[in-house]
Amino acid sequence: MTAPESTREMGMKGYVMIWGALLLIVALEVFLTYQHLAPGVLLFALLALAVVEAAIGLMYFMHMRYERSLLFWSTIPYLLLCFLLLNHMWRDAARIISLKGQAP
């Protein structure tokens, strides 16, 4: 009889493969840093790779890959919405701070 998917473990070989993949992503980030790309392109690439690294760490090392909880997966869209709203509010906050020293 096989174990349910939620209790299945990867084993040492799986963890070594994930560790190797994370090392490859870090090597790619270092390589991109030395390529003298435009700042916007470099920022986007490094942030995208960081998100991939975080997702791999969350899924495998925190054992969320086998989690099927709707509560957990429903928080991701709300988190992205909060980040989007914060991004817009930070711009307004910076504008207000820069206008504080000026007379009306």
Secondary structure, 3 states (H helix, E strand, C coil): CCCCHHHCCCCHHHHHHHHHHHHHHHHHHHHHHCCCCCHHHHHHHHHHHHHHHHHHHHHHHCCCCCCCCHHHHHHHHHHHHHHHHHHHHHHHHHHHHHHCCCCC
